[in-house]
Every structure is written in C-alpha cells, then in structure tokens.
Amino acid sequence: MQIGDVLIGVLGRLFTTMNDLSKYLHESKGSVPLQLLRGSQQFVIYVAVQAGKTAVEAT
C-alpha cells in the first residue's frame, strides 16, 4: 500500500459500512484479498492475518 491508496473492498465485495474491513479481517483465516484504488487503477493485494497478532503483513 502507498499513501493515497483507497481500500474499496475485499473478496470481490465493496465496503458498505465503516466496520466492513474490521469484520472481514476478524472472520478471515489466512490471507485476505483487499481491493485497492490507486489513481484510476484498481488492483488486489493479499494481506496475511493471524489470530492474536497485533501487526498485519502485506504480501
């Protein structure tokens, strides 16, 4: 991720509330495909999520 990137969804679903990202991260097991908008381009990054961890590692 870079400054200015906009998170727009996960798993092919656009966010509709402020709590959507948190909900998907807590429900996930393994990596989560986050959809980003950078300028006019949309792309996906995969974020590794581990239960009980406070840091998130993007790949």
C-alpha distance matrix in Angstrom:
0.0 3.8 7.0 8.6 6.4 9.0 9.4 12.8 14.0 14.6 17.2 18.1 19.0 17.7 17.5 20.8 21.0 19.1 19.8 18.5 15.2 17.2 19.9 18.0 16.5 20.0 21.7 19.6 20.9 18.7 15.4 14.0 12.7 10.3 10.7 8.4 10.0 9.2 12.6 15.0 13.2 12.3 10.7 10.1 8.2 10.6 10.4 13.7 15.8 19.0 21.7 22.7 19.7 18.0 14.8 12.1 11.0 8.2 9.9
3.8 0.0 3.8 6.1 5.6 9.1 10.9 14.2 16.3 17.5 20.3 20.8 21.4 19.6 19.2 22.3 22.3 20.3 21.6 20.7 17.5 19.6 22.6 21.0 19.6 23.0 24.9 23.1 24.6 22.4 19.1 17.7 16.2 13.5 13.2 10.1 10.5 8.5 11.2 14.3 13.2 13.3 12.6 13.0 11.6 14.3 14.1 17.3 19.2 22.3 24.9 25.6 22.4 20.3 17.1 15.0 14.1 11.7 13.2
7.0 3.8 0.0 3.8 5.7 8.8 11.3 14.6 17.2 19.0 22.2 22.5 22.5 20.2 19.3 21.9 21.7 19.4 21.2 20.8 18.0 19.9 23.1 22.1 20.8 24.1 26.2 24.9 26.7 25.0 21.8 20.0 18.7 15.5 15.0 11.6 11.3 9.3 11.1 14.6 14.5 14.9 15.0 15.7 14.7 17.3 16.8 19.9 21.3 24.3 26.5 26.8 23.8 21.2 18.4 16.8 16.6 14.7 16.7
8.6 6.1 3.8 0.0 3.8 6.3 9.7 12.4 15.5 17.9 21.2 20.8 20.6 18.0 17.3 19.7 19.8 17.9 20.2 19.7 17.4 19.8 22.7 21.8 21.1 24.5 26.3 25.2 27.4 25.9 22.6 20.3 18.5 15.0 13.7 10.1 8.7 7.0 8.2 11.7 12.2 12.8 13.8 15.1 15.0 18.0 17.9 21.3 22.6 25.9 27.9 28.5 25.8 23.3 20.8 18.8 18.8 16.5 18.4
6.4 5.6 5.7 3.8 0.0 3.8 6.6 9.4 12.2 14.3 17.5 17.2 17.3 15.0 14.7 17.5 18.0 16.5 18.3 17.2 14.8 17.5 20.2 18.8 18.3 21.8 23.3 22.0 24.2 22.7 19.2 16.8 14.8 11.3 9.9 6.3 5.7 5.0 7.7 10.5 10.0 9.7 10.3 11.4 11.4 14.5 14.8 18.4 19.8 23.3 25.4 26.5 23.9 21.8 19.2 16.8 16.6 13.9 15.6
9.0 9.1 8.8 6.3 3.8 0.0 3.8 6.1 9.4 12.1 15.5 15.0 14.4 11.7 11.1 13.8 14.4 13.2 15.3 14.1 12.2 15.3 17.6 16.5 16.7 20.1 21.4 20.5 23.1 22.2 18.9 15.8 13.9 10.2 8.5 5.5 5.0 6.6 8.9 10.7 10.6 9.4 10.5 11.3 12.0 14.7 14.9 18.6 19.5 23.0 24.7 25.9 23.8 21.8 19.7 17.2 17.6 15.2 17.1
9.4 10.9 11.3 9.7 6.6 3.8 0.0 3.8 6.0 8.5 12.1 12.0 11.3 9.0 8.3 11.5 12.2 11.2 12.6 10.8 8.8 12.1 14.1 12.7 13.1 16.6 17.7 16.8 19.6 18.9 15.7 12.5 10.8 7.0 6.0 4.7 6.5 9.1 12.0 13.1 12.1 9.7 10.0 9.6 10.2 12.3 12.3 15.8 16.4 20.0 21.6 23.1 21.3 19.6 17.8 15.1 15.8 13.5 15.5
12.8 14.2 14.6 12.4 9.4 6.1 3.8 0.0 3.8 7.4 10.5 9.6 8.4 5.6 5.9 9.0 10.7 11.0 12.5 10.1 9.3 13.0 14.2 12.7 14.1 17.4 17.8 17.2 20.2 19.9 16.8 13.2 11.1 7.8 5.6 5.7 6.8 10.4 12.6 12.6 11.8 9.0 10.0 10.0 11.7 13.7 14.3 17.8 18.3 21.8 23.2 25.1 23.7 22.4 20.8 18.0 18.7 16.2 17.9
14.0 16.3 17.2 15.5 12.2 9.4 6.0 3.8 0.0 3.8 7.0 6.6 5.3 4.0 4.9 8.6 10.5 11.3 11.6 8.4 7.7 11.5 11.8 9.7 11.7 14.8 14.6 14.0 17.0 17.1 14.2 10.4 8.6 6.0 5.0 7.3 9.6 13.2 15.7 15.4 13.9 10.5 10.5 9.3 10.9 12.0 12.7 15.8 16.1 19.6 20.9 23.1 22.1 21.4 20.0 17.0 17.8 15.5 17.0
14.6 17.5 19.0 17.9 14.3 12.1 8.5 7.4 3.8 0.0 3.8 5.4 5.4 6.5 7.5 11.0 12.5 13.2 12.4 8.9 7.7 10.9 10.6 7.6 9.5 12.7 11.9 10.7 13.5 13.6 10.9 7.1 5.7 4.6 5.6 9.0 12.0 15.3 18.3 18.0 15.9 12.2 11.0 8.6 9.7 9.7 10.5 13.1 13.4 16.9 18.3 20.9 20.1 19.9 18.7 15.4 16.0 14.0 15.1
17.2 20.3 22.2 21.2 17.5 15.5 12.1 10.5 7.0 3.8 0.0 3.8 5.5 8.4 10.2 13.3 15.3 16.4 15.3 11.5 10.9 13.6 12.4 9.0 11.2 13.9 12.2 10.6 12.8 13.0 10.6 7.4 5.8 7.0 7.8 11.6 14.5 17.8 20.7 19.8 17.3 13.5 12.0 9.4 10.8 10.2 11.7 13.8 14.3 17.5 19.0 22.1 21.6 22.0 20.8 17.5 17.7 15.5 16.0
18.1 20.8 22.5 20.8 17.2 15.0 12.0 9.6 6.6 5.4 3.8 0.0 3.8 6.6 9.7 12.5 15.2 16.9 16.5 12.7 12.7 15.9 14.8 11.9 14.4 17.2 15.5 14.3 16.6 16.7 14.1 10.8 8.4 8.6 7.6 11.1 13.2 16.7 19.1 17.7 15.4 11.7 11.0 9.6 12.2 12.6 14.6 17.1 17.8 21.2 22.7 25.6 25.0 25.2 23.8 20.4 20.5 18.0 18.2
19.0 21.4 22.5 20.6 17.3 14.4 11.3 8.4 5.3 5.4 5.5 3.8 0.0 3.8 6.5 8.9 11.7 13.8 13.5 9.8 10.7 13.9 12.6 10.5 13.5 16.0 14.5 14.2 17.2 17.9 15.6 12.0 10.4 9.6 8.7 11.8 13.7 17.4 19.6 18.4 16.9 13.3 13.3 12.1 14.2 14.7 15.8 18.3 18.3 21.5 22.5 25.2 24.8 24.7 23.8 20.7 21.4 19.3 20.2
17.7 19.6 20.2 18.0 15.0 11.7 9.0 5.6 4.0 6.5 8.4 6.6 3.8 0.0 3.8 6.3 9.4 11.4 12.1 8.9 9.9 13.4 13.0 11.5 14.3 16.9 16.2 16.2 19.4 20.0 17.4 13.6 11.9 9.8 8.3 10.3 11.6 15.3 17.2 16.3 15.4 12.1 12.9 12.4 14.6 15.7 16.6 19.4 19.4 22.8 23.7 26.0 25.3 24.6 23.6 20.7 21.7 19.5 20.8
17.5 19.2 19.3 17.3 14.7 11.1 8.3 5.9 4.9 7.5 10.2 9.7 6.5 3.8 0.0 3.8 5.9 7.6 8.5 5.8 7.3 10.6 10.5 10.0 12.6 15.0 14.9 15.5 19.0 19.9 17.6 13.9 13.0 10.5 9.8 11.2 12.6 16.2 18.2 17.9 17.3 14.3 15.0 14.2 15.6 16.4 16.4 19.1 18.5 21.6 22.1 24.0 23.5 22.4 21.8 19.4 20.9 19.2 21.2
20.8 22.3 21.9 19.7 17.5 13.8 11.5 9.0 8.6 11.0 13.3 12.5 8.9 6.3 3.8 0.0 3.8 7.1 8.5 6.9 9.6 12.2 11.7 12.2 15.1 16.8 16.7 18.0 21.7 22.9 21.0 17.3 16.6 14.2 13.5 14.7 15.5 19.0 20.5 20.2 20.1 17.4 18.5 17.9 19.4 20.1 20.0 22.4 21.5 24.3 24.4 26.1 25.9 24.7 24.5 22.4 24.3 22.8 24.9
21.0 22.3 21.7 19.8 18.0 14.4 12.2 10.7 10.5 12.5 15.3 15.2 11.7 9.4 5.9 3.8 0.0 3.8 5.4 5.6 8.5 10.2 10.1 11.7 14.1 15.3 15.9 17.7 21.4 22.9 21.2 17.8 17.8 15.3 15.2 16.1 17.2 20.4 22.1 22.3 22.3 19.7 20.5 19.6 20.4 20.9 20.0 22.2 20.7 23.2 22.9 24.1 24.0 22.6 22.8 21.2 23.6 22.7 25.2
19.1 20.3 19.4 17.9 16.5 13.2 11.2 11.0 11.3 13.2 16.4 16.9 13.8 11.4 7.6 7.1 3.8 0.0 3.8 5.8 7.3 8.3 9.6 11.6 12.9 14.2 15.7 17.3 21.0 22.2 20.5 17.3 17.7 14.9 15.3 15.6 16.9 19.7 21.6 22.4 22.4 20.0 20.5 19.5 19.7 20.1 18.7 20.8 19.2 21.6 21.2 22.0 21.6 19.8 20.1 18.8 21.5 20.9 23.8
19.8 21.6 21.2 20.2 18.3 15.3 12.6 12.5 11.6 12.4 15.3 16.5 13.5 12.1 8.5 8.5 5.4 3.8 0.0 3.8 5.7 5.4 6.1 8.8 10.2 10.8 12.3 14.4 18.0 19.6 18.5 15.6 16.7 14.5 15.7 16.8 18.7 21.6 23.9 24.7 24.2 21.4 21.3 19.6 19.4 19.1 17.4 18.9 16.8 18.9 18.1 19.0 19.1 17.7 18.5 17.4 20.2 20.1 23.0
18.5 20.7 20.8 19.7 17.2 14.1 10.8 10.1 8.4 8.9 11.5 12.7 9.8 8.9 5.8 6.9 5.6 5.8 3.8 0.0 3.8 5.5 5.1 6.2 8.6 10.0 10.6 12.1 15.9 17.4 16.0 12.7 13.5 11.6 12.7 14.4 16.7 19.9 22.4 22.7 21.8 18.7 18.5 16.6 16.8 16.5 15.3 17.0 15.4 17.9 17.6 19.2 19.2 18.3 18.5 16.7 19.1 18.4 21.0
15.2 17.5 18.0 17.4 14.8 12.2 8.8 9.3 7.7 7.7 10.9 12.7 10.7 9.9 7.3 9.6 8.5 7.3 5.7 3.8 0.0 3.8 5.4 5.3 6.2 8.7 10.0 10.6 14.1 15.0 13.3 10.2 11.1 9.0 10.8 12.3 15.0 17.8 20.7 21.5 20.3 17.2 16.5 14.3 13.8 13.4 11.8 13.7 12.3 15.1 15.4 16.9 16.3 15.3 15.1 13.0 15.3 14.7 17.5
17.2 19.6 19.9 19.8 17.5 15.3 12.1 13.0 11.5 10.9 13.6 15.9 13.9 13.4 10.6 12.2 10.2 8.3 5.4 5.5 3.8 0.0 3.8 5.6 5.2 6.2 8.6 10.0 13.4 14.8 13.9 11.5 13.5 11.9 14.3 15.7 18.5 21.1 24.0 25.1 23.8 20.8 19.8 17.4 16.3 15.2 12.9 13.8 11.5 13.5 12.9 14.0 13.9 12.9 13.5 12.3 15.3 15.7 18.7
19.9 22.6 23.1 22.7 20.2 17.6 14.1 14.2 11.8 10.6 12.4 14.8 12.6 13.0 10.5 11.7 10.1 9.6 6.1 5.1 5.4 3.8 0.0 3.8 5.5 5.3 6.2 8.6 12.2 14.4 14.0 11.6 13.7 12.9 15.2 17.3 20.2 23.1 26.0 26.6 25.2 21.9 20.9 18.2 17.6 16.2 14.3 14.9 12.4 14.1 13.2 14.9 15.6 15.3 16.2 14.8 17.6 17.7 20.3
18.0 21.0 22.1 21.8 18.8 16.5 12.7 12.7 9.7 7.6 9.0 11.9 10.5 11.5 10.0 12.2 11.7 11.6 8.8 6.2 5.3 5.6 3.8 0.0 3.8 5.5 5.1 5.9 9.7 11.4 10.6 8.0 10.1 9.9 12.5 15.1 18.3 21.3 24.4 24.7 22.9 19.4 18.0 15.1 14.5 12.8 11.4 12.2 10.3 12.6 12.6 15.0 15.3 15.5 15.6 13.5 15.5 15.3 17.4
16.5 19.6 20.8 21.1 18.3 16.7 13.1 14.1 11.7 9.5 11.2 14.4 13.5 14.3 12.6 15.1 14.1 12.9 10.2 8.6 6.2 5.2 5.5 3.8 0.0 3.8 5.5 5.3 8.4 9.6 9.0 7.2 10.2 10.0 13.3 15.4 18.8 21.3 24.7 25.5 23.5 20.2 18.4 15.2 13.7 11.6 9.2 9.4 6.9 9.3 9.5 11.7 11.6 11.8 11.9 9.9 12.3 12.7 15.2
20.0 23.0 24.1 24.5 21.8 20.1 16.6 17.4 14.8 12.7 13.9 17.2 16.0 16.9 15.0 16.8 15.3 14.2 10.8 10.0 8.7 6.2 5.3 5.5 3.8 0.0 3.8 5.6 8.3 10.7 11.3 10.4 13.6 13.8 17.0 19.1 22.5 25.0 28.3 29.1 27.2 23.9 22.1 18.9 17.4 15.0 12.4 11.7 8.4 9.2 7.9 10.0 11.0 11.8 13.0 11.9 14.7 15.8 18.3
21.7 24.9 26.2 26.3 23.3 21.4 17.7 17.8 14.6 11.9 12.2 15.5 14.5 16.2 14.9 16.7 15.9 15.7 12.3 10.6 10.0 8.6 6.2 5.1 5.5 3.8 0.0 3.8 6.8 9.9 10.9 9.9 13.0 13.9 16.9 19.7 23.1 25.9 29.2 29.5 27.4 23.8 22.0 18.7 17.6 15.1 13.3 12.5 9.7 10.7 9.6 12.5 13.8 15.1 16.0 14.4 16.6 17.2 19.1
19.6 23.1 24.9 25.2 22.0 20.5 16.8 17.2 14.0 10.7 10.6 14.3 14.2 16.2 15.5 18.0 17.7 17.3 14.4 12.1 10.6 10.0 8.6 5.9 5.3 5.6 3.8 0.0 3.8 6.3 7.2 6.7 10.2 11.8 15.2 18.0 21.6 24.2 27.7 28.0 25.6 22.0 19.7 16.1 14.8 11.8 10.3 9.3 7.1 8.7 9.0 12.4 13.0 14.6 14.7 12.5 14.0 14.3 15.8
20.9 24.6 26.7 27.4 24.2 23.1 19.6 20.2 17.0 13.5 12.8 16.6 17.2 19.4 19.0 21.7 21.4 21.0 18.0 15.9 14.1 13.4 12.2 9.7 8.4 8.3 6.8 3.8 0.0 3.8 6.5 8.0 11.6 13.9 17.4 20.2 23.9 26.3 29.9 30.2 27.4 24.0 21.2 17.5 15.7 12.2 10.8 8.6 6.8 7.3 8.1 11.9 12.6 15.0 15.0 12.9 13.8 14.5 15.4
18.7 22.4 25.0 25.9 22.7 22.2 18.9 19.9 17.1 13.6 13.0 16.7 17.9 20.0 19.9 22.9 22.9 22.2 19.6 17.4 15.0 14.8 14.4 11.4 9.6 10.7 9.9 6.3 3.8 0.0 3.8 6.8 10.2 12.8 16.3 18.9 22.7 24.6 28.3 28.8 25.8 22.5 19.4 15.6 13.3 9.6 8.3 5.7 5.4 6.7 9.1 12.6 12.3 14.6 13.7 11.2 11.1 11.6 12.0
15.4 19.1 21.8 22.6 19.2 18.9 15.7 16.8 14.2 10.9 10.6 14.1 15.6 17.4 17.6 21.0 21.2 20.5 18.5 16.0 13.3 13.9 14.0 10.6 9.0 11.3 10.9 7.2 6.5 3.8 0.0 3.8 6.7 9.3 12.8 15.3 19.1 20.9 24.6 25.1 22.0 18.8 15.6 11.8 9.6 5.9 5.1 4.2 5.7 8.6 11.5 14.6 13.5 15.0 13.4 10.1 9.5 8.9 9.2
14.0 17.7 20.0 20.3 16.8 15.8 12.5 13.2 10.4 7.1 7.4 10.8 12.0 13.6 13.9 17.3 17.8 17.3 15.6 12.7 10.2 11.5 11.6 8.0 7.2 10.4 9.9 6.7 8.0 6.8 3.8 0.0 3.8 6.1 9.6 12.4 16.1 18.4 21.9 22.3 19.5 16.0 13.3 9.6 8.1 5.4 5.1 6.5 7.2 10.7 13.0 16.0 14.9 15.7 14.2 10.7 10.8 9.4 10.3
12.7 16.2 18.7 18.5 14.8 13.9 10.8 11.1 8.6 5.7 5.8 8.4 10.4 11.9 13.0 16.6 17.8 17.7 16.7 13.5 11.1 13.5 13.7 10.1 10.2 13.6 13.0 10.2 11.6 10.2 6.7 3.8 0.0 3.8 6.5 9.6 13.2 15.5 19.0 18.9 16.0 12.5 9.7 6.0 5.6 4.4 6.5 9.1 10.7 14.3 16.8 19.6 18.3 18.7 16.7 13.0 12.4 9.9 10.1
10.3 13.5 15.5 15.0 11.3 10.2 7.0 7.8 6.0 4.6 7.0 8.6 9.6 9.8 10.5 14.2 15.3 14.9 14.5 11.6 9.0 11.9 12.9 9.9 10.0 13.8 13.9 11.8 13.9 12.8 9.3 6.1 3.8 0.0 3.8 6.4 10.1 12.6 16.0 16.4 13.8 10.5 8.4 5.4 5.4 6.1 7.1 10.5 11.8 15.6 17.8 20.1 18.5 18.1 16.1 12.6 12.5 9.9 11.0
10.7 13.2 15.0 13.7 9.9 8.5 6.0 5.6 5.0 5.6 7.8 7.6 8.7 8.3 9.8 13.5 15.2 15.3 15.7 12.7 10.8 14.3 15.2 12.5 13.3 17.0 16.9 15.2 17.4 16.3 12.8 9.6 6.5 3.8 0.0 3.8 7.0 10.0 13.1 12.9 10.5 7.0 5.8 4.5 6.7 8.9 10.6 14.2 15.6 19.4 21.5 23.8 22.2 21.5 19.4 15.9 15.6 12.6 13.3
8.4 10.1 11.6 10.1 6.3 5.5 4.7 5.7 7.3 9.0 11.6 11.1 11.8 10.3 11.2 14.7 16.1 15.6 16.8 14.4 12.3 15.7 17.3 15.1 15.4 19.1 19.7 18.0 20.2 18.9 15.3 12.4 9.6 6.4 3.8 0.0 3.8 6.4 9.7 10.3 8.3 5.6 5.4 6.0 7.5 10.6 12.0 15.8 17.4 21.1 23.3 25.2 23.1 21.9 19.5 16.3 15.9 12.8 13.7
10.0 10.5 11.3 8.7 5.7 5.0 6.5 6.8 9.6 12.0 14.5 13.2 13.7 11.6 12.6 15.5 17.2 16.9 18.7 16.7 15.0 18.5 20.2 18.3 18.8 22.5 23.1 21.6 23.9 22.7 19.1 16.1 13.2 10.1 7.0 3.8 0.0 3.8 6.3 6.8 5.7 4.5 6.6 8.8 10.8 14.2 15.6 19.4 21.0 24.8 26.9 28.6 26.5 25.0 22.6 19.6 19.1 16.0 16.8
9.2 8.5 9.3 7.0 5.0 6.6 9.1 10.4 13.2 15.3 17.8 16.7 17.4 15.3 16.2 19.0 20.4 19.7 21.6 19.9 17.8 21.1 23.1 21.3 21.3 25.0 25.9 24.2 26.3 24.6 20.9 18.4 15.5 12.6 10.0 6.4 3.8 0.0 3.8 5.9 5.3 6.3 7.9 10.6 11.9 15.6 17.0 20.7 22.7 26.3 28.7 30.2 27.7 26.0 23.2 20.4 19.5 16.3 16.9
12.6 11.2 11.1 8.2 7.7 8.9 12.0 12.6 15.7 18.3 20.7 19.1 19.6 17.2 18.2 20.5 22.1 21.6 23.9 22.4 20.7 24.0 26.0 24.4 24.7 28.3 29.2 27.7 29.9 28.3 24.6 21.9 19.0 16.0 13.1 9.7 6.3 3.8 0.0 3.8 5.6 8.2 10.7 13.9 15.6 19.2 20.7 24.5 26.4 30.0 32.4 33.8 31.3 29.4 26.7 24.0 23.2 20.0 20.6
15.0 14.3 14.6 11.7 10.5 10.7 13.1 12.6 15.4 18.0 19.8 17.7 18.4 16.3 17.9 20.2 22.3 22.4 24.7 22.7 21.5 25.1 26.6 24.7 25.5 29.1 29.5 28.0 30.2 28.8 25.1 22.3 18.9 16.4 12.9 10.3 6.8 5.9 3.8 0.0 3.8 6.8 10.1 13.6 16.1 19.8 21.8 25.6 27.5 31.3 33.6 35.3 33.1 31.5 28.9 25.9 25.0 21.6 21.8
13.2 13.2 14.5 12.2 10.0 10.6 12.1 11.8 13.9 15.9 17.3 15.4 16.9 15.4 17.3 20.1 22.3 22.4 24.2 21.8 20.3 23.8 25.2 22.9 23.5 27.2 27.4 25.6 27.4 25.8 22.0 19.5 16.0 13.8 10.5 8.3 5.7 5.3 5.6 3.8 0.0 3.8 6.6 10.3 13.0 16.6 19.0 22.7 24.9 28.7 31.2 33.2 30.9 29.7 26.9 23.7 22.5 18.9 18.7
12.3 13.3 14.9 12.8 9.7 9.4 9.7 9.0 10.5 12.2 13.5 11.7 13.3 12.1 14.3 17.4 19.7 20.0 21.4 18.7 17.2 20.8 21.9 19.4 20.2 23.9 23.8 22.0 24.0 22.5 18.8 16.0 12.5 10.5 7.0 5.6 4.5 6.3 8.2 6.8 3.8 0.0 3.8 7.2 10.3 13.7 16.2 19.9 21.9 25.7 28.1 30.3 28.3 27.3 24.7 21.3 20.4 16.8 16.7
10.7 12.6 15.0 13.8 10.3 10.5 10.0 10.0 10.5 11.0 12.0 11.0 13.3 12.9 15.0 18.5 20.5 20.5 21.3 18.5 16.5 19.8 20.9 18.0 18.4 22.1 22.0 19.7 21.2 19.4 15.6 13.3 9.7 8.4 5.8 5.4 6.6 7.9 10.7 10.1 6.6 3.8 0.0 3.8 6.9 10.3 13.1 16.7 19.1 22.9 25.6 27.9 25.8 25.1 22.4 18.8 17.4 13.8 13.2
10.1 13.0 15.7 15.1 11.4 11.3 9.6 10.0 9.3 8.6 9.4 9.6 12.1 12.4 14.2 17.9 19.6 19.5 19.6 16.6 14.3 17.4 18.2 15.1 15.2 18.9 18.7 16.1 17.5 15.6 11.8 9.6 6.0 5.4 4.5 6.0 8.8 10.6 13.9 13.6 10.3 7.2 3.8 0.0 3.8 6.7 9.7 13.1 15.5 19.2 22.0 24.4 22.5 22.2 19.6 15.9 14.5 11.0 10.5
8.2 11.6 14.7 15.0 11.4 12.0 10.2 11.7 10.9 9.7 10.8 12.2 14.2 14.6 15.6 19.4 20.4 19.7 19.4 16.8 13.8 16.3 17.6 14.5 13.7 17.4 17.6 14.8 15.7 13.3 9.6 8.1 5.6 5.4 6.7 7.5 10.8 11.9 15.6 16.1 13.0 10.3 6.9 3.8 0.0 3.8 6.5 9.9 12.7 16.3 19.3 21.6 19.4 19.1 16.2 12.5 10.8 7.2 6.9
10.6 14.3 17.3 18.0 14.5 14.7 12.3 13.7 12.0 9.7 10.2 12.6 14.7 15.7 16.4 20.1 20.9 20.1 19.1 16.5 13.4 15.2 16.2 12.8 11.6 15.0 15.1 11.8 12.2 9.6 5.9 5.4 4.4 6.1 8.9 10.6 14.2 15.6 19.2 19.8 16.6 13.7 10.3 6.7 3.8 0.0 3.8 6.6 9.5 13.0 16.2 18.7 16.7 17.1 14.4 10.7 9.0 6.1 5.7
10.4 14.1 16.8 17.9 14.8 14.9 12.3 14.3 12.7 10.5 11.7 14.6 15.8 16.6 16.4 20.0 20.0 18.7 17.4 15.3 11.8 12.9 14.3 11.4 9.2 12.4 13.3 10.3 10.8 8.3 5.1 5.1 6.5 7.1 10.6 12.0 15.6 17.0 20.7 21.8 19.0 16.2 13.1 9.7 6.5 3.8 0.0 3.8 6.3 9.9 13.0 15.2 13.0 13.3 10.7 7.0 6.0 4.3 6.1
13.7 17.3 19.9 21.3 18.4 18.6 15.8 17.8 15.8 13.1 13.8 17.1 18.3 19.4 19.1 22.4 22.2 20.8 18.9 17.0 13.7 13.8 14.9 12.2 9.4 11.7 12.5 9.3 8.6 5.7 4.2 6.5 9.1 10.5 14.2 15.8 19.4 20.7 24.5 25.6 22.7 19.9 16.7 13.1 9.9 6.6 3.8 0.0 3.8 6.7 10.2 12.6 10.6 11.8 9.6 6.4 5.6 6.1 7.3
15.8 19.2 21.3 22.6 19.8 19.5 16.4 18.3 16.1 13.4 14.3 17.8 18.3 19.4 18.5 21.5 20.7 19.2 16.8 15.4 12.3 11.5 12.4 10.3 6.9 8.4 9.7 7.1 6.8 5.4 5.7 7.2 10.7 11.8 15.6 17.4 21.0 22.7 26.4 27.5 24.9 21.9 19.1 15.5 12.7 9.5 6.3 3.8 0.0 3.8 6.7 9.3 7.9 9.5 8.5 6.2 7.4 9.0 11.0
19.0 22.3 24.3 25.9 23.3 23.0 20.0 21.8 19.6 16.9 17.5 21.2 21.5 22.8 21.6 24.3 23.2 21.6 18.9 17.9 15.1 13.5 14.1 12.6 9.3 9.2 10.7 8.7 7.3 6.7 8.6 10.7 14.3 15.6 19.4 21.1 24.8 26.3 30.0 31.3 28.7 25.7 22.9 19.2 16.3 13.0 9.9 6.7 3.8 0.0 3.8 6.4 5.7 8.6 8.7 7.9 9.4 11.9 13.7
21.7 24.9 26.5 27.9 25.4 24.7 21.6 23.2 20.9 18.3 19.0 22.7 22.5 23.7 22.1 24.4 22.9 21.2 18.1 17.6 15.4 12.9 13.2 12.6 9.5 7.9 9.6 9.0 8.1 9.1 11.5 13.0 16.8 17.8 21.5 23.3 26.9 28.7 32.4 33.6 31.2 28.1 25.6 22.0 19.3 16.2 13.0 10.2 6.7 3.8 0.0 3.8 5.5 8.6 10.2 10.4 12.7 15.2 17.3
22.7 25.6 26.8 28.5 26.5 25.9 23.1 25.1 23.1 20.9 22.1 25.6 25.2 26.0 24.0 26.1 24.1 22.0 19.0 19.2 16.9 14.0 14.9 15.0 11.7 10.0 12.5 12.4 11.9 12.6 14.6 16.0 19.6 20.1 23.8 25.2 28.6 30.2 33.8 35.3 33.2 30.3 27.9 24.4 21.6 18.7 15.2 12.6 9.3 6.4 3.8 0.0 3.8 6.7 9.3 10.8 13.6 16.7 19.2
19.7 22.4 23.8 25.8 23.9 23.8 21.3 23.7 22.1 20.1 21.6 25.0 24.8 25.3 23.5 25.9 24.0 21.6 19.1 19.2 16.3 13.9 15.6 15.3 11.6 11.0 13.8 13.0 12.6 12.3 13.5 14.9 18.3 18.5 22.2 23.1 26.5 27.7 31.3 33.1 30.9 28.3 25.8 22.5 19.4 16.7 13.0 10.6 7.9 5.7 5.5 3.8 0.0 3.8 5.7 7.6 10.3 13.7 16.4
18.0 20.3 21.2 23.3 21.8 21.8 19.6 22.4 21.4 19.9 22.0 25.2 24.7 24.6 22.4 24.7 22.6 19.8 17.7 18.3 15.3 12.9 15.3 15.5 11.8 11.8 15.1 14.6 15.0 14.6 15.0 15.7 18.7 18.1 21.5 21.9 25.0 26.0 29.4 31.5 29.7 27.3 25.1 22.2 19.1 17.1 13.3 11.8 9.5 8.6 8.6 6.7 3.8 0.0 3.8 6.9 10.2 13.4 16.6
14.8 17.1 18.4 20.8 19.2 19.7 17.8 20.8 20.0 18.7 20.8 23.8 23.8 23.6 21.8 24.5 22.8 20.1 18.5 18.5 15.1 13.5 16.2 15.6 11.9 13.0 16.0 14.7 15.0 13.7 13.4 14.2 16.7 16.1 19.4 19.5 22.6 23.2 26.7 28.9 26.9 24.7 22.4 19.6 16.2 14.4 10.7 9.6 8.5 8.7 10.2 9.3 5.7 3.8 0.0 3.8 6.7 10.0 13.2
12.1 15.0 16.8 18.8 16.8 17.2 15.1 18.0 17.0 15.4 17.5 20.4 20.7 20.7 19.4 22.4 21.2 18.8 17.4 16.7 13.0 12.3 14.8 13.5 9.9 11.9 14.4 12.5 12.9 11.2 10.1 10.7 13.0 12.6 15.9 16.3 19.6 20.4 24.0 25.9 23.7 21.3 18.8 15.9 12.5 10.7 7.0 6.4 6.2 7.9 10.4 10.8 7.6 6.9 3.8 0.0 3.8 6.5 9.9
11.0 14.1 16.6 18.8 16.6 17.6 15.8 18.7 17.8 16.0 17.7 20.5 21.4 21.7 20.9 24.3 23.6 21.5 20.2 19.1 15.3 15.3 17.6 15.5 12.3 14.7 16.6 14.0 13.8 11.1 9.5 10.8 12.4 12.5 15.6 15.9 19.1 19.5 23.2 25.0 22.5 20.4 17.4 14.5 10.8 9.0 6.0 5.6 7.4 9.4 12.7 13.6 10.3 10.2 6.7 3.8 0.0 3.8 6.6
8.2 11.7 14.7 16.5 13.9 15.2 13.5 16.2 15.5 14.0 15.5 18.0 19.3 19.5 19.2 22.8 22.7 20.9 20.1 18.4 14.7 15.7 17.7 15.3 12.7 15.8 17.2 14.3 14.5 11.6 8.9 9.4 9.9 9.9 12.6 12.8 16.0 16.3 20.0 21.6 18.9 16.8 13.8 11.0 7.2 6.1 4.3 6.1 9.0 11.9 15.2 16.7 13.7 13.4 10.0 6.5 3.8 0.0 3.8
9.9 13.2 16.7 18.4 15.6 17.1 15.5 17.9 17.0 15.1 16.0 18.2 20.2 20.8 21.2 24.9 25.2 23.8 23.0 21.0 17.5 18.7 20.3 17.4 15.2 18.3 19.1 15.8 15.4 12.0 9.2 10.3 10.1 11.0 13.3 13.7 16.8 16.9 20.6 21.8 18.7 16.7 13.2 10.5 6.9 5.7 6.1 7.3 11.0 13.7 17.3 19.2 16.4 16.6 13.2 9.9 6.6 3.8 0.0
